[in-house]
């Protein structure tokens, strides 16, 4: 069990980038804003909308490309 906690595996370089964490924070906030924007009163539905935020943002970006 001890070898699980003491691995020498390095994290990918992107996890050390401030820009990566800024974008992740923005995507999390956008997911929350989508849930609030839909004015959903059901907690489960709001969590689903918030969790699908990255997919919704990605699809919006794809529509803008065309």
Buried (B, 14 or more C-beta within 10 A) or exposed (E): EEEEEEEEEEEEEEEEEEEEEEEEEEBEEBBBEBBEEEEBEEEEEBEEBBEBBEEBBEEEEEEEEE
